[in-house]
Amino acid sequence: MRQRSDVVADGRKLVVVGLGYVGLPLAMRAVEAGYSVVGVDTDELRVKRLGAGDSYVEDIDDVRLMAAVDSGRLHATTDYARTVGFDVCVITVPTPLREGVPDLSFVECAGRSIAAHLTPGATVVLESTTYPGTTESLLRPLLEEGSGLKAGEDFHLGYSPERIDPGNSEWRLENTPKVISGIDSASLRHVERFYGDIVERTVPVSSCRTAELTKLLENTFRHVNIALVNEMAMVSRQLGADIWEAVDAASTKPFGFMPFRPGPGVGGHCLPVDPSYLSWQVKRLLRQDLRFVGLANEINDHMPAHVVRRIVRGLNERGKPVNGSRVLQLGLAYKKNTGDIRESPALTLARSLLTLGARLVVAEPHTDAYLVPPDITRVELCEAEVRAADVVVVATDHDDFDYALVERAGAYVLDTRNRCRGDRVEVL
Protein backbone atom coordinates (compact mmCIF):
# COMPACT_ATOMS: atom_id res chain seq x y z
CA MET A 1 0.00 0.00 0.00
CA ARG A 2 1.47 3.30 -1.06
CA GLN A 3 1.04 6.51 0.87
CA ARG A 4 0.45 9.64 -1.17
CA SER A 5 3.54 11.48 -2.39
CA ASP A 6 4.11 15.18 -1.90
CA VAL A 7 5.06 15.48 -5.57
CA VAL A 8 2.26 16.78 -7.79
CA ALA A 9 1.61 16.32 -11.48
CA ASP A 10 3.38 19.43 -12.75
CA GLY A 11 1.08 19.97 -15.71
CA ARG A 12 0.74 16.39 -16.99
CA LYS A 13 -2.34 15.98 -19.18
CA LEU A 14 -5.22 13.89 -17.90
CA VAL A 15 -8.31 12.94 -19.89
CA VAL A 16 -11.44 11.92 -17.98
CA VAL A 17 -14.12 10.30 -20.13
CA GLY A 18 -17.50 10.68 -18.43
CA LEU A 19 -18.16 13.66 -16.15
CA GLY A 20 -20.78 12.31 -13.78
CA TYR A 21 -20.71 11.50 -10.07
CA VAL A 22 -17.43 9.61 -10.52
CA GLY A 23 -15.64 11.48 -13.29
CA LEU A 24 -16.19 15.05 -12.14
CA PRO A 25 -14.74 14.61 -8.61
CA LEU A 26 -11.77 12.82 -10.17
CA ALA A 27 -11.21 15.65 -12.64
CA MET A 28 -11.44 18.25 -9.89
CA ARG A 29 -9.00 16.47 -7.62
CA ALA A 30 -6.54 16.06 -10.48
CA VAL A 31 -6.69 19.79 -11.29
CA GLU A 32 -5.92 20.55 -7.66
CA ALA A 33 -2.96 18.14 -7.83
CA GLY A 34 -1.50 20.03 -10.79
CA TYR A 35 -2.82 18.10 -13.77
CA SER A 36 -4.15 19.77 -16.89
CA VAL A 37 -7.50 18.04 -17.32
CA VAL A 38 -9.70 17.55 -20.36
CA GLY A 39 -13.09 16.12 -19.45
CA VAL A 40 -15.09 14.50 -22.23
CA ASP A 41 -18.83 13.96 -22.02
CA THR A 42 -21.53 13.36 -24.64
CA ASP A 43 -24.00 15.57 -22.73
CA GLU A 44 -23.69 19.07 -24.19
CA LEU A 45 -25.66 20.59 -21.32
CA ARG A 46 -23.19 19.20 -18.79
CA VAL A 47 -20.27 20.60 -20.77
CA LYS A 48 -21.87 24.05 -20.94
CA ARG A 49 -22.65 24.05 -17.22
CA LEU A 50 -19.10 23.08 -16.32
CA GLY A 51 -17.68 25.84 -18.51
CA ALA A 52 -19.88 28.31 -16.65
CA GLY A 53 -18.83 27.00 -13.23
CA ASP A 54 -22.29 25.53 -12.59
CA SER A 55 -21.94 22.17 -10.85
CA TYR A 56 -24.56 19.42 -11.14
CA VAL A 57 -22.81 17.14 -8.62
CA GLU A 58 -23.56 17.88 -4.95
CA ASP A 59 -20.07 16.97 -3.76
CA ILE A 60 -18.52 19.66 -6.00
CA ASP A 61 -19.73 23.16 -5.16
CA ASP A 62 -19.78 26.02 -7.65
CA VAL A 63 -16.96 27.92 -5.93
CA ARG A 64 -14.60 24.97 -6.17
CA LEU A 65 -15.61 24.28 -9.77
CA MET A 66 -15.13 27.90 -10.83
CA ALA A 67 -11.68 27.94 -9.24
CA ALA A 68 -10.74 24.95 -11.38
CA VAL A 69 -12.12 26.59 -14.53
CA ASP A 70 -10.36 29.88 -13.74
CA SER A 71 -7.08 28.05 -13.23
CA GLY A 72 -7.07 27.22 -16.95
CA ARG A 73 -6.43 23.54 -16.15
CA LEU A 74 -10.00 22.22 -16.50
CA HIS A 75 -11.61 21.98 -19.93
CA ALA A 76 -14.89 20.19 -20.61
CA THR A 77 -15.73 19.16 -24.14
CA THR A 78 -17.70 16.77 -26.34
CA ASP A 79 -14.82 16.61 -28.84
CA TYR A 80 -12.28 13.80 -28.50
CA ALA A 81 -9.89 15.74 -30.73
CA ARG A 82 -9.02 17.83 -27.66
CA THR A 83 -7.63 14.75 -25.91
CA VAL A 84 -4.57 14.56 -28.17
CA GLY A 85 -1.26 14.24 -26.34
CA PHE A 86 -2.64 12.93 -23.04
CA ASP A 87 -0.42 11.28 -20.44
CA VAL A 88 -3.23 9.52 -18.57
CA CYS A 89 -6.81 8.72 -19.53
CA VAL A 90 -9.41 7.48 -17.04
CA ILE A 91 -12.70 6.07 -18.34
CA THR A 92 -15.62 6.59 -15.94
CA VAL A 93 -18.63 6.01 -18.20
CA PRO A 94 -21.89 4.29 -17.15
CA THR A 95 -22.27 0.52 -17.41
CA PRO A 96 -26.04 -0.07 -17.08
CA LEU A 97 -28.07 -3.22 -17.41
CA ARG A 98 -30.33 -3.67 -20.45
CA GLU A 99 -33.00 -6.28 -19.76
CA GLY A 100 -30.70 -7.97 -17.27
CA VAL A 101 -27.68 -8.01 -19.59
CA PRO A 102 -24.58 -5.83 -19.03
CA ASP A 103 -24.39 -2.93 -21.48
CA LEU A 104 -20.77 -2.02 -22.13
CA SER A 105 -21.49 0.10 -25.18
CA PHE A 106 -20.31 3.27 -23.40
CA VAL A 107 -16.99 1.61 -22.54
CA GLU A 108 -16.64 0.40 -26.12
CA CYS A 109 -17.34 3.85 -27.52
CA ALA A 110 -14.87 5.48 -25.12
CA GLY A 111 -12.21 2.90 -25.98
CA ARG A 112 -12.57 3.37 -29.71
CA SER A 113 -12.61 7.15 -29.42
CA ILE A 114 -9.60 7.45 -27.15
CA ALA A 115 -7.57 4.91 -29.16
CA ALA A 116 -7.22 7.37 -32.02
CA HIS A 117 -5.30 9.72 -29.72
CA LEU A 118 -3.27 7.12 -27.80
CA THR A 119 0.49 7.64 -28.00
CA PRO A 120 3.49 5.63 -26.75
CA GLY A 121 4.07 5.92 -23.01
CA ALA A 122 0.48 6.92 -22.16
CA THR A 123 -1.60 5.21 -19.46
CA VAL A 124 -5.27 4.24 -19.73
CA VAL A 125 -7.34 3.23 -16.68
CA LEU A 126 -10.89 1.90 -16.62
CA GLU A 127 -12.93 2.80 -13.51
CA SER A 128 -16.41 1.83 -14.71
CA THR A 129 -17.97 -1.08 -12.84
CA THR A 130 -17.89 -4.27 -14.86
CA TYR A 131 -17.32 -8.01 -14.71
CA PRO A 132 -13.86 -9.61 -14.38
CA GLY A 133 -12.04 -9.71 -17.70
CA THR A 134 -13.42 -6.52 -19.25
CA THR A 135 -10.19 -4.51 -19.14
CA GLU A 136 -8.10 -7.17 -20.84
CA SER A 137 -10.66 -8.88 -23.07
CA LEU A 138 -12.75 -5.92 -24.22
CA LEU A 139 -10.95 -2.61 -23.69
CA ARG A 140 -7.42 -3.76 -24.54
CA PRO A 141 -8.24 -5.01 -28.07
CA LEU A 142 -10.16 -1.80 -28.84
CA LEU A 143 -7.22 0.36 -27.79
CA GLU A 144 -4.68 -1.75 -29.67
CA GLU A 145 -6.72 -1.93 -32.86
CA GLY A 146 -7.49 1.79 -32.92
CA SER A 147 -3.99 2.96 -32.08
CA GLY A 148 -1.75 0.37 -33.69
CA LEU A 149 0.10 0.16 -30.36
CA LYS A 150 0.63 -2.81 -28.07
CA ALA A 151 -0.59 -2.72 -24.46
CA GLY A 152 2.21 -3.46 -22.03
CA GLU A 153 4.86 -2.60 -24.60
CA ASP A 154 3.83 0.76 -26.05
CA PHE A 155 1.26 1.97 -23.54
CA HIS A 156 0.08 1.08 -20.03
CA LEU A 157 -3.34 -0.25 -19.07
CA GLY A 158 -5.04 -0.86 -15.75
CA TYR A 159 -8.27 -1.01 -13.78
CA SER A 160 -9.23 0.83 -10.59
CA PRO A 161 -12.77 0.48 -9.20
CA GLU A 162 -14.44 3.75 -8.26
CA ARG A 163 -15.43 4.18 -4.62
CA ILE A 164 -17.37 7.43 -4.79
CA ASP A 165 -20.16 7.70 -2.21
CA PRO A 166 -22.28 10.74 -3.17
CA GLY A 167 -23.17 12.94 -0.23
CA ASN A 168 -20.55 11.43 2.09
CA SER A 169 -18.54 14.33 3.50
CA GLU A 170 -16.31 12.10 5.65
CA TRP A 171 -15.03 9.68 3.00
CA ARG A 172 -14.11 11.54 -0.15
CA LEU A 173 -12.08 10.61 -3.21
CA GLU A 174 -8.78 11.74 -1.74
CA ASN A 175 -9.00 9.93 1.63
CA THR A 176 -10.70 6.71 0.49
CA PRO A 177 -8.13 3.96 -0.17
CA LYS A 178 -7.89 3.34 -3.93
CA VAL A 179 -7.63 -0.21 -5.25
CA ILE A 180 -5.40 -0.26 -8.34
CA SER A 181 -4.19 -2.82 -10.87
CA GLY A 182 -2.33 -3.14 -14.15
CA ILE A 183 -2.03 -5.70 -16.93
CA ASP A 184 1.68 -6.02 -16.06
CA SER A 185 4.14 -4.67 -13.51
CA ALA A 186 5.04 -1.61 -15.60
CA SER A 187 1.39 -0.72 -16.07
CA LEU A 188 0.78 -1.08 -12.33
CA ARG A 189 3.66 1.29 -11.58
CA HIS A 190 2.24 3.95 -13.91
CA VAL A 191 -1.30 3.52 -12.57
CA GLU A 192 0.08 3.82 -9.04
CA ARG A 193 2.03 6.94 -9.97
CA PHE A 194 -1.14 8.65 -11.20
CA TYR A 195 -3.38 7.76 -8.26
CA GLY A 196 -0.56 8.42 -5.82
CA ASP A 197 -0.76 12.06 -6.92
CA ILE A 198 -4.44 12.43 -6.05
CA VAL A 199 -5.31 10.05 -3.20
CA GLU A 200 -3.76 9.43 0.19
CA ARG A 201 -3.38 5.67 -0.14
CA THR A 202 -3.32 3.16 -2.96
CA VAL A 203 -3.99 -0.57 -2.61
CA PRO A 204 -2.33 -2.54 -5.43
CA VAL A 205 -3.75 -5.98 -6.33
CA SER A 206 -2.26 -8.66 -8.51
CA SER A 207 -4.46 -8.41 -11.60
CA CYS A 208 -7.15 -6.37 -13.31
CA ARG A 209 -9.57 -9.29 -12.88
CA THR A 210 -9.06 -9.19 -9.12
CA ALA A 211 -9.62 -5.43 -9.04
CA GLU A 212 -12.78 -5.83 -11.13
CA LEU A 213 -14.02 -8.53 -8.75
CA THR A 214 -13.20 -6.34 -5.74
CA LYS A 215 -15.77 -3.75 -6.80
CA LEU A 216 -18.44 -6.38 -7.38
CA LEU A 217 -17.69 -8.03 -4.03
CA GLU A 218 -17.98 -4.73 -2.14
CA ASN A 219 -21.39 -3.90 -3.53
CA THR A 220 -22.73 -7.47 -3.53
CA PHE A 221 -21.88 -7.57 0.19
CA ARG A 222 -23.97 -4.44 0.75
CA HIS A 223 -26.77 -5.66 -1.51
CA VAL A 224 -27.14 -9.02 0.27
CA ASN A 225 -27.06 -7.49 3.76
CA ILE A 226 -29.57 -4.79 2.87
CA ALA A 227 -31.85 -7.52 1.52
CA LEU A 228 -31.49 -9.40 4.81
CA VAL A 229 -32.55 -6.44 6.92
CA ASN A 230 -35.32 -5.51 4.45
CA GLU A 231 -36.76 -9.01 4.75
CA MET A 232 -36.64 -8.78 8.54
CA ALA A 233 -38.34 -5.37 8.36
CA MET A 234 -41.26 -6.91 6.46
CA VAL A 235 -42.01 -9.32 9.31
CA SER A 236 -40.88 -7.43 12.43
CA ARG A 237 -44.16 -5.52 12.91
CA GLN A 238 -46.16 -8.75 12.89
CA LEU A 239 -43.73 -10.09 15.48
CA GLY A 240 -44.33 -7.05 17.66
CA ALA A 241 -40.70 -5.95 17.35
CA ASP A 242 -38.95 -2.80 16.11
CA ILE A 243 -36.36 -3.60 13.44
CA TRP A 244 -34.79 -0.15 13.69
CA GLU A 245 -34.26 -0.46 17.42
CA ALA A 246 -32.96 -3.99 16.94
CA VAL A 247 -30.34 -2.83 14.41
CA ASP A 248 -29.21 -0.05 16.75
CA ALA A 249 -28.99 -2.47 19.66
CA ALA A 250 -27.09 -5.07 17.63
CA SER A 251 -24.67 -2.33 16.57
CA THR A 252 -23.41 -2.08 20.14
CA LYS A 253 -21.76 -5.49 19.71
CA PRO A 254 -18.06 -4.67 19.18
CA PHE A 255 -17.41 -7.66 16.90
CA GLY A 256 -19.16 -9.81 14.31
CA PHE A 257 -21.90 -7.31 13.31
CA MET A 258 -22.12 -4.46 10.82
CA PRO A 259 -25.28 -2.30 10.72
CA PHE A 260 -27.42 -2.11 7.59
CA ARG A 261 -30.81 -0.43 7.72
CA PRO A 262 -34.05 -1.11 5.83
CA GLY A 263 -35.61 1.14 3.22
CA PRO A 264 -37.89 1.21 0.18
CA GLY A 265 -35.33 -0.67 -1.96
CA VAL A 266 -31.90 0.00 -3.44
CA GLY A 267 -30.89 2.38 -6.20
CA GLY A 268 -28.13 4.39 -7.80
CA HIS A 269 -25.43 3.34 -10.21
CA CYS A 270 -24.09 0.45 -8.10
CA LEU A 271 -26.32 -1.74 -5.96
CA PRO A 272 -29.07 -2.53 -8.48
CA VAL A 273 -26.44 -3.22 -11.17
CA ASP A 274 -23.14 -4.55 -9.80
CA PRO A 275 -24.35 -7.87 -8.31
CA SER A 276 -26.14 -8.65 -11.58
CA TYR A 277 -22.88 -8.08 -13.50
CA LEU A 278 -21.24 -10.70 -11.30
CA SER A 279 -24.07 -13.23 -11.53
CA TRP A 280 -24.35 -12.73 -15.33
CA GLN A 281 -20.65 -13.47 -15.84
CA VAL A 282 -20.70 -16.50 -13.54
CA LYS A 283 -23.75 -17.88 -15.34
CA ARG A 284 -22.23 -17.22 -18.77
CA LEU A 285 -18.79 -18.69 -18.09
CA LEU A 286 -19.33 -21.24 -15.33
CA ARG A 287 -22.98 -22.20 -15.88
CA GLN A 288 -23.65 -21.61 -12.20
CA ASP A 289 -26.13 -19.44 -10.31
CA LEU A 290 -25.15 -17.07 -7.51
CA ARG A 291 -28.11 -17.88 -5.30
CA PHE A 292 -27.51 -15.18 -2.71
CA VAL A 293 -27.45 -12.52 -5.43
CA GLY A 294 -30.67 -13.78 -6.98
CA LEU A 295 -32.45 -13.83 -3.64
CA ALA A 296 -31.17 -10.36 -2.71
CA ASN A 297 -32.38 -9.01 -6.07
CA GLU A 298 -35.80 -10.51 -5.46
CA ILE A 299 -36.15 -9.05 -1.96
CA ASN A 300 -34.81 -5.57 -2.73
CA ASP A 301 -36.75 -5.29 -5.98
CA HIS A 302 -39.89 -6.18 -4.03
CA MET A 303 -39.54 -3.39 -1.45
CA PRO A 304 -41.34 -0.59 -3.38
CA ALA A 305 -44.35 -2.91 -3.78
CA HIS A 306 -44.23 -3.65 -0.05
CA VAL A 307 -44.29 0.09 0.69
CA VAL A 308 -47.28 0.53 -1.63
CA ARG A 309 -49.17 -2.21 0.22
CA ARG A 310 -48.41 -0.48 3.51
CA ILE A 311 -49.80 2.78 2.12
CA VAL A 312 -52.92 1.09 0.77
CA ARG A 313 -53.54 -0.66 4.07
CA GLY A 314 -52.94 2.51 6.07
CA LEU A 315 -55.36 4.52 3.94
CA ASN A 316 -57.97 1.74 4.12
CA GLU A 317 -57.74 1.77 7.91
CA ARG A 318 -58.60 5.47 7.72
CA GLY A 319 -61.57 4.87 5.39
CA LYS A 320 -59.83 6.09 2.21
CA PRO A 321 -58.98 4.31 -1.03
CA VAL A 322 -55.60 5.00 -2.59
CA ASN A 323 -57.42 5.92 -5.83
CA GLY A 324 -58.09 9.63 -5.50
CA SER A 325 -56.14 10.10 -2.27
CA ARG A 326 -53.55 12.87 -2.20
CA VAL A 327 -50.07 11.49 -1.52
CA LEU A 328 -47.12 13.74 -0.65
CA GLN A 329 -43.92 11.82 -1.24
CA LEU A 330 -40.70 13.18 0.20
CA GLY A 331 -37.80 12.43 -2.12
CA LEU A 332 -37.11 10.83 -5.49
CA ALA A 333 -33.35 10.31 -5.17
CA TYR A 334 -31.99 6.89 -4.25
CA LYS A 335 -30.14 8.22 -1.19
CA LYS A 336 -30.26 11.25 1.05
CA ASN A 337 -28.64 14.57 0.21
CA THR A 338 -28.11 13.73 -3.48
CA GLY A 339 -30.17 14.36 -6.60
CA ASP A 340 -29.35 11.03 -8.26
CA ILE A 341 -32.54 9.23 -9.33
CA ARG A 342 -30.87 6.46 -11.33
CA GLU A 343 -32.57 3.14 -10.50
CA SER A 344 -34.17 4.87 -7.51
CA PRO A 345 -36.76 2.84 -5.58
CA ALA A 346 -38.44 6.14 -4.71
CA LEU A 347 -39.09 6.69 -8.42
CA THR A 348 -40.55 3.18 -8.72
CA LEU A 349 -42.74 3.91 -5.70
CA ALA A 350 -44.02 7.16 -7.23
CA ARG A 351 -44.93 5.51 -10.52
CA SER A 352 -46.71 2.67 -8.73
CA LEU A 353 -48.83 5.15 -6.77
CA LEU A 354 -49.72 7.02 -9.94
CA THR A 355 -50.76 3.76 -11.59
CA LEU A 356 -53.13 3.11 -8.67
CA GLY A 357 -54.78 6.50 -9.21
CA ALA A 358 -53.23 8.42 -6.35
CA ARG A 359 -53.02 12.20 -6.68
CA LEU A 360 -49.27 12.24 -6.17
CA VAL A 361 -47.05 15.24 -5.52
CA VAL A 362 -43.35 14.96 -4.74
CA ALA A 363 -40.96 17.20 -2.80
CA GLU A 364 -37.42 16.72 -4.15
CA PRO A 365 -35.11 19.70 -3.65
CA HIS A 366 -31.93 18.07 -4.94
CA THR A 367 -32.82 16.73 -8.41
CA ASP A 368 -32.63 19.07 -11.41
CA ALA A 369 -36.08 19.68 -12.87
CA TYR A 370 -35.16 18.40 -16.34
CA LEU A 371 -34.32 14.98 -14.88
CA VAL A 372 -37.71 14.48 -13.22
CA PRO A 373 -40.21 12.54 -15.39
CA PRO A 374 -42.96 14.82 -16.74
CA ASP A 375 -45.77 12.79 -15.15
CA ILE A 376 -44.50 13.60 -11.65
CA THR A 377 -45.61 16.90 -10.10
CA ARG A 378 -43.06 18.61 -7.88
CA VAL A 379 -43.96 20.82 -4.93
CA GLU A 380 -42.15 22.54 -2.10
CA LEU A 381 -42.44 20.94 1.32
CA CYS A 382 -44.61 23.34 3.32
CA GLU A 383 -47.38 23.15 5.89
CA ALA A 384 -50.14 23.59 3.33
CA GLU A 385 -48.91 20.58 1.32
CA VAL A 386 -48.54 18.43 4.41
CA ARG A 387 -52.05 19.28 5.66
CA ALA A 388 -53.53 18.67 2.21
CA ALA A 389 -52.09 15.16 2.00
CA ASP A 390 -54.01 12.06 3.01
CA VAL A 391 -50.63 10.43 3.55
CA VAL A 392 -47.05 11.72 3.64
CA VAL A 393 -44.49 9.12 2.56
CA VAL A 394 -40.85 9.62 3.53
CA ALA A 395 -39.07 7.86 0.65
CA THR A 396 -35.69 9.64 0.77
CA ASP A 397 -34.45 11.12 4.04
CA HIS A 398 -32.80 14.34 2.90
CA ASP A 399 -31.44 16.27 5.88
CA ASP A 400 -33.02 19.52 4.70
CA PHE A 401 -36.58 18.20 5.00
CA ASP A 402 -38.51 19.67 7.94
CA TYR A 403 -39.46 16.46 9.75
CA ALA A 404 -40.85 18.36 12.74
CA LEU A 405 -43.37 19.97 10.36
CA VAL A 406 -44.32 16.56 8.97
CA GLU A 407 -44.80 15.15 12.47
CA ARG A 408 -46.90 18.14 13.54
CA ALA A 409 -49.12 18.63 10.50
CA GLY A 410 -49.31 15.20 8.86
CA ALA A 411 -52.57 13.31 9.32
CA TYR A 412 -50.89 10.02 8.42
CA VAL A 413 -47.18 9.51 7.81
CA LEU A 414 -45.46 6.38 6.49
CA ASP A 415 -41.74 6.73 7.09
CA THR A 416 -39.49 4.27 5.23
CA ARG A 417 -36.32 5.85 6.67
CA ASN A 418 -37.09 6.18 10.41
CA ARG A 419 -36.78 9.97 10.55
CA CYS A 420 -40.17 10.88 12.08
CA ARG A 421 -41.80 10.32 15.44
CA GLY A 422 -45.35 10.67 16.73
CA ASP A 423 -48.71 8.93 17.09
CA ARG A 424 -49.61 9.49 13.42
CA VAL A 425 -46.31 8.07 12.12
CA GLU A 426 -45.85 4.49 10.96
CA VAL A 427 -42.29 3.33 10.33
CA LEU A 428 -41.40 0.72 7.73
Secondary structure, 3 states (H helix, E strand, C coil): CEECCCCCCCCCEEEEECCCCCHHHHHHHHHHCCCEEEEECCCHHHHHHHHCCCCCCCCCCHHHHHHHHHCCCEEEECCHHHHCCCCEEEECCCCCEECCEECCHHHHHHHHHHHCCCCCCCEEEECCCCCCCHHHHHHHHHHHHHHCCCECCCEEEEECCCCCCCCCCCCCCCCCCEEEEECCHHHHHHHHHHHHHHCCEEEECCCHHHHHHHHHHHHHHHHHHHHHHHHHHHHHCCCCCCHHHHHHHHCCCCCCCCCCCCCCCCCCCCCCCHHHHHHHHHHHHHCCCCHHHHHHHHHHHHHHHHHHHHHHHHHHHCCCCCCCCEEEEECCCCCCCCCCCCCCHHHHHHHHHHHCCCEEEEECCCCCHHHCCCCCEECCCCHHHHHHCCEEEECCCCCCCCHHHHHHHCCCEEECCCCCCCCCEEEC
